[in-house]
């Protein structure tokens, strides 16, 4: 799995042990549907079991074991302003 980290996200993660956790988060729709949305959280997970570790040019990425992606790379970026920033994950064919 290829992972690309945008420069702003890389700078943000430098203050979080140069680590990021990618996991699936179950989201429920208004009509009863369910989808798994990839979520990026700064730092390592509390429990490393259930995660595999990948190095992305100096950033340690902890991927939930069930997460797979298509041929295009996953891109981790940063959205927001000042203190209200959050990581985002973009990619094609992310599956859980």
C-alpha positions as CSV (number, residue, x, y, z in Angstrom):
1,X,0.0,0.0,0.0
2,X,1.4,3.4,-1.0
3,X,1.0,6.3,1.4
4,X,1.7,9.9,0.6
5,X,1.8,12.5,3.4
6,X,1.3,16.2,2.4
7,X,3.8,18.7,3.7
8,X,1.4,20.4,6.1
9,X,0.3,17.0,7.6
10,X,4.0,16.0,7.9
11,X,4.8,19.2,9.9
12,X,1.7,18.7,12.1
13,X,2.7,15.0,12.8
14,X,6.2,16.1,13.8
15,X,4.6,17.4,17.1
16,X,2.9,14.0,17.6
17,X,5.8,11.6,17.7
18,X,6.0,11.5,13.8
19,X,3.2,8.9,14.0
20,X,-0.4,8.6,12.7
21,X,-3.1,6.0,13.1
22,X,-5.4,5.1,10.2
23,X,-8.5,3.2,11.2
24,X,-12.0,2.6,10.0
25,X,-14.9,4.4,11.7
26,X,-18.4,3.1,11.3
27,X,-20.9,5.8,10.3
28,X,-24.6,5.3,10.2
29,X,-26.8,6.9,7.5
30,X,-30.2,8.5,8.1
31,X,-32.0,5.6,6.3
32,X,-30.3,2.7,8.1
33,X,-27.2,2.3,5.9
34,X,-23.7,1.9,7.3
35,X,-20.3,2.8,5.9
36,X,-16.8,2.6,7.1
37,X,-15.0,5.9,6.7
38,X,-11.2,6.1,7.1
39,X,-10.0,8.2,10.0
40,X,-6.5,9.6,10.6
41,X,-5.6,10.3,14.2
42,X,-2.2,11.8,15.2
43,X,0.1,9.6,17.3
44,X,0.2,5.8,17.7
45,X,-2.8,3.8,18.9
46,X,-3.2,2.9,22.5
47,X,-3.0,-0.8,21.7
48,X,-0.8,-1.9,18.7
49,X,-2.5,-5.3,18.3
50,X,-4.7,-5.2,15.3
51,X,-2.5,-2.7,13.5
52,X,0.4,-3.1,11.0
53,X,3.1,-0.6,10.9
54,X,4.4,1.1,7.7
55,X,7.1,3.7,7.3
56,X,6.1,6.6,5.0
57,X,9.3,8.6,4.6
58,X,10.0,9.1,8.3
59,X,6.4,9.1,9.5
60,X,5.2,5.9,11.2
61,X,1.8,4.9,9.9
62,X,-0.2,2.4,12.0
63,X,-2.8,0.8,9.7
64,X,-5.8,-1.1,11.0
65,X,-5.3,-4.7,9.8
66,X,-8.6,-4.8,7.9
67,X,-7.9,-1.6,5.9
68,X,-6.9,-2.1,2.3
69,X,-6.6,0.3,-0.6
70,X,-6.6,0.2,-4.4
71,X,-3.7,0.9,-6.7
72,X,-3.7,4.7,-6.0
73,X,-1.9,5.9,-3.0
74,X,-3.6,6.9,0.3
75,X,-3.0,10.6,0.8
76,X,-2.9,12.1,4.4
77,X,-3.5,15.8,4.5
78,X,-4.4,18.5,7.0
79,X,-7.5,20.7,7.0
80,X,-8.5,23.6,9.2
81,X,-6.9,26.7,10.7
82,X,-4.8,27.4,13.7
83,X,-6.0,25.2,16.6
84,X,-8.9,23.7,14.7
85,X,-6.9,21.4,12.5
86,X,-7.6,17.8,11.7
87,X,-6.0,15.1,9.5
88,X,-7.9,13.8,6.5
89,X,-7.4,10.6,4.4
90,X,-8.0,10.6,0.7
91,X,-7.7,7.6,-1.6
92,X,-9.6,5.4,-4.0
93,X,-11.1,2.0,-3.1
94,X,-10.5,2.1,0.6
95,X,-12.1,-1.1,2.0
96,X,-12.6,-2.5,5.4
